[in-house]
Amino acid sequence: MHQQAFESQCASEEHRHRAATSRIRNPKLTLFALALGTFAIGTGEFGSNGIIQLFSADLDVSIPVATYAITAYAFGVMIGSPTITLLAARANRRTLLLGLISLFLIGNGLSALAPNIELLVVFRFVTGCVQGAFFGAGAVVAAYVYGPGRGGKAFATVMGGLTVATIVGSPLGTLIGQNAGWRVMYWTVVAIGLAAGAALVAWLPRTDDLRGGSIAGELGALRRFNVWLMVTVAALGISSIFAVYTFIGPFITDGAGRDASLIPIALAVFGLGMAAGNYLGGRVADRYADRGLLHGYGGVLGLLVLIGVAGSDLVVLFPCLFGVGATMMYAIPTIQVRLTGLAPDAPALMGALNLAALNLANSLGAIGGAVVIDAGWGTLSTVWAGFVLTATGLLLYVVTIARTKAAPVAEPA
């Protein structure tokens, strides 16, 4: 998901360091350290969705109230990502990454100790503030490690950690939570984060080439109305992925009436769909201005209807979970191409805004799903909230952004 959001930033940093000669003793280990960090972050983020029923019961709150913790994390990303990016603009990327992984450890450790839902919400917000800034700083380091002309490959390597988190980390975290308790899941994330922190200390390069720079010039992009339209299209459209992913546990146990042991499998199926969609969507976005978004949004609308009508049958539910993950991720590369085309002079800020939009989608999907469940419409009704949000985003795109001339797609490095 986030790979596309920062490819443009990675390319920008690649040009900034073109004159520098990267001499790193263990470049592969540096990239591994960054990927391990994104794996830890992804496991904590997506793993929380898989244990929502567990901390809901333990903290004695309803599932709709428990979703506030998921929403708080997303708001942490939305607020913390651009804020930290701006405040730490001049900081060395090594220093920033080490500070961010430390805050990540604190946030997850406090989450594991939370005595009530109110404090858990606060601690998830703090943890979420790390995510966007970590990805952005990681893009800078990855571009430096690979050198000129290979920025996209560099960041794709780093973001492999997030893909692994959706396929392996999240289901494994859910399984740990089911068998040892939801608090142990967060302690497991802390353990992975400690390993990532140690790897970052050992293998991040110490060089002034990774010092930050001013992004004041990029702020002018915020005055462009079409930029905000595209952010809105992304936030509304992608929300359906979270109207499903957030409630996969209840879908299995309540909607389908099956044992909770199937939840990790369902999460892995969804993650495989996301990985496949991201791969295919990147290729489509390079060739066509609108096809990825139109087909992705349109495809997920059909799948949401199938889940809403027949999702109580696992033969229908599991393929649809794969399909929802795939179609939404199929659209996201096109979103980033369009967003960057609207503000080519502000790639770093556009990357941060894209990630903020995706996490606003997280909040909208979780809130929409919680509202319809709380209204007594049943567990599977969350897909109808996602349907309305995505349909609104698709309509907005068709009548506004799709009518504008698409920016030329850059040739692969």
JOHU-V308850 format. One record per residue. N is the residue number from 0. SS is DSSP state (a for helix, b for strand, c for the rest). OMEGA is omega in whole degrees, 0 to 359 (none if undefined). Layout:
((N & SS & OMEGA) (N & SS & OMEGA))
This chain:
((0 & c & 188) (1 & a & 180) (2 & a & 182) (3 & a & 185) (4 & a & 186) (5 & a & 179) (6 & a & 181) (7 & a & 178) (8 & a & 180) (9 & a & 179) (10 & a & 179) (11 & a & 180) (12 & a & 178) (13 & a & 178) (14 & a & 182) (15 & a & 182) (16 & c & 185) (17 & c & 183) (18 & c & 184) (19 & c & 175) (20 & c & 183) (21 & c & 178) (22 & c & 182) (23 & c & 186) (24 & c & 183) (25 & c & 183) (26 & a & 180) (27 & a & 179) (28 & a & 176) (29 & a & 179) (30 & a & 177) (31 & a & 179) (32 & a & 178) (33 & a & 179) (34 & a & 178) (35 & a & 176) (36 & a & 179) (37 & a & 175) (38 & a & 178) (39 & a & 180) (40 & a & 180) (41 & a & 179) (42 & a & 178) (43 & a & 181) (44 & a & 185) (45 & a & 177) (46 & a & 178) (47 & a & 179) (48 & a & 183) (49 & a & 182) (50 & c & 184) (51 & a & 179) (52 & a & 183) (53 & a & 180) (54 & a & 173) (55 & a & 181) (56 & a & 184) (57 & a & 180) (58 & c & 174) (59 & c & 175) (60 & c & 178) (61 & c & 178) (62 & a & 176) (63 & a & 178) (64 & a & 180) (65 & a & 180) (66 & a & 177) (67 & a & 178) (68 & a & 177) (69 & a & 181) (70 & a & 181) (71 & a & 178) (72 & a & 181) (73 & a & 177) (74 & a & 175) (75 & a & 178) (76 & a & 183) (77 & a & 182) (78 & a & 185) (79 & a & 183) (80 & a & 179) (81 & a & 182) (82 & a & 180) (83 & a & 178) (84 & a & 180) (85 & a & 184) (86 & a & 183) (87 & c & 185) (88 & c & 184) (89 & c & 182) (90 & c & 173) (91 & c & 185) (92 & a & 177) (93 & a & 180) (94 & a & 181) (95 & a & 181) (96 & a & 179) (97 & a & 176) (98 & a & 181) (99 & a & 180) (100 & a & 176) (101 & a & 177) (102 & a & 177) (103 & a & 179) (104 & a & 180) (105 & a & 182) (106 & a & 180) (107 & a & 176) (108 & a & 178) (109 & a & 177) (110 & a & 180) (111 & a & 183) (112 & a & 187) (113 & c & 182) (114 & c & 181) (115 & c & 184) (116 & a & 181) (117 & a & 180) (118 & a & 177) (119 & a & 177) (120 & a & 180) (121 & a & 184) (122 & a & 177) (123 & a & 176) (124 & a & 180) (125 & a & 180) (126 & a & 180) (127 & a & 181) (128 & a & 183) (129 & a & 200) (130 & a & 185) (131 & a & 181) (132 & a & 179) (133 & a & 180) (134 & a & 180) (135 & a & 179) (136 & a & 177) (137 & a & 178) (138 & a & 180) (139 & a & 182) (140 & a & 181) (141 & a & 179) (142 & a & 179) (143 & a & 182) (144 & a & 183) (145 & a & 180) (146 & c & 184) (147 & c & 174) (148 & c & 184) (149 & c & 183) (150 & a & 180) (151 & a & 179) (152 & a & 180) (153 & a & 184) (154 & a & 175) (155 & a & 178) (156 & a & 180) (157 & a & 184) (158 & c & 172) (159 & a & 178) (160 & a & 180) (161 & a & 177) (162 & a & 178) (163 & a & 179) (164 & a & 181) (165 & a & 183) (166 & a & 186) (167 & a & 188) (168 & a & 182) (169 & a & 177) (170 & a & 179) (171 & a & 177) (172 & a & 178) (173 & a & 179) (174 & a & 177) (175 & a & 179) (176 & a & 181) (177 & a & 185) (178 & a & 183) (179 & a & 181) (180 & c & 184) (181 & a & 179) (182 & a & 179) (183 & a & 176) (184 & a & 179) (185 & a & 176) (186 & a & 176) (187 & a & 177) (188 & a & 177) (189 & a & 180) (190 & a & 178) (191 & a & 178) (192 & a & 177) (193 & a & 177) (194 & a & 178) (195 & a & 179) (196 & a & 178) (197 & a & 179) (198 & a & 179) (199 & a & 178) (200 & a & 185) (201 & a & 193) (202 & a & 174) (203 & c & 181) (204 & c & 174) (205 & c & 182) (206 & c & 176) (207 & a & 178) (208 & a & 181) (209 & a & 176) (210 & c & 182) (211 & c & 178) (212 & c & 182) (213 & c & 175) (214 & c & 182) (215 & a & 181) (216 & a & 181) (217 & a & 183) (218 & a & 178) (219 & a & 179) (220 & a & 181) (221 & a & 179) (222 & a & 182) (223 & c & 186) (224 & a & 182) (225 & a & 175) (226 & a & 181) (227 & a & 174) (228 & a & 181) (229 & a & 176) (230 & a & 179) (231 & a & 177) (232 & a & 179) (233 & a & 183) (234 & a & 180) (235 & a & 186) (236 & a & 185) (237 & a & 183) (238 & a & 182) (239 & a & 178) (240 & a & 181) (241 & a & 172) (242 & a & 175) (243 & a & 187) (244 & a & 181) (245 & c & 188) (246 & c & 179) (247 & a & 178) (248 & a & 177) (249 & a & 177) (250 & a & 183) (251 & a & 187) (252 & a & 183) (253 & a & 183) (254 & a & 181) (255 & c & 179) (256 & c & 181) (257 & c & 184) (258 & c & 182) (259 & a & 179) (260 & a & 179) (261 & a & 183) (262 & a & 178) (263 & a & 178) (264 & a & 179) (265 & a & 178) (266 & a & 180) (267 & a & 177) (268 & a & 178) (269 & a & 180) (270 & a & 177) (271 & a & 176) (272 & a & 179) (273 & a & 180) (274 & a & 180) (275 & a & 180) (276 & a & 179) (277 & a & 180) (278 & a & 182) (279 & a & 181) (280 & a & 178) (281 & a & 180) (282 & a & 180) (283 & a & 182) (284 & a & 179) (285 & a & 187) (286 & a & 187) (287 & c & 184) (288 & c & 190) (289 & c & 191) (290 & a & 182) (291 & a & 182) (292 & a & 182) (293 & a & 180) (294 & a & 180) (295 & a & 180) (296 & a & 180) (297 & a & 180) (298 & a & 182) (299 & a & 178) (300 & a & 177) (301 & a & 180) (302 & a & 178) (303 & a & 177) (304 & a & 179) (305 & a & 179) (306 & a & 182) (307 & a & 183) (308 & a & 188) (309 & a & 184) (310 & c & 178) (311 & c & 177) (312 & c & 183) (313 & a & 178) (314 & a & 176) (315 & a & 188) (316 & a & 186) (317 & a & 176) (318 & a & 179) (319 & a & 176) (320 & a & 176) (321 & a & 184) (322 & a & 179) (323 & a & 177) (324 & a & 183) (325 & a & 185) (326 & a & 180) (327 & a & 178) (328 & a & 176) (329 & a & 183) (330 & a & 191) (331 & a & 177) (332 & a & 178) (333 & a & 177) (334 & a & 182) (335 & a & 178) (336 & a & 179) (337 & a & 182) (338 & a & 179) (339 & a & 178) (340 & a & 178) (341 & a & 179) (342 & c & 183) (343 & c & 180) (344 & c & 182) (345 & c & 185) (346 & a & 181) (347 & a & 180) (348 & a & 178) (349 & a & 176) (350 & a & 179) (351 & a & 180) (352 & a & 179) (353 & a & 179) (354 & a & 176) (355 & a & 179) (356 & a & 180) (357 & a & 179) (358 & a & 168) (359 & a & 175) (360 & a & 176) (361 & a & 180) (362 & a & 182) (363 & a & 180) (364 & a & 180) (365 & a & 180) (366 & a & 179) (367 & a & 178) (368 & a & 179) (369 & a & 181) (370 & a & 183) (371 & a & 175) (372 & a & 181) (373 & a & 179) (374 & c & 177) (375 & c & 184) (376 & c & 178) (377 & c & 185) (378 & a & 183) (379 & a & 182) (380 & a & 179) (381 & a & 181) (382 & a & 180) (383 & a & 173) (384 & a & 177) (385 & a & 180) (386 & a & 181) (387 & a & 182) (388 & a & 181) (389 & a & 178) (390 & a & 177) (391 & a & 178) (392 & a & 179) (393 & a & 179) (394 & a & 179) (395 & a & 180) (396 & a & 183) (397 & a & 185) (398 & a & 181) (399 & c & 189) (400 & a & 183) (401 & a & 180) (402 & a & 179) (403 & c & 180) (404 & c & 180) (405 & c & 176) (406 & c & 179) (407 & c & 179) (408 & c & 183) (409 & c & 176) (410 & c & 178) (411 & c & 180) (412 & c & none))
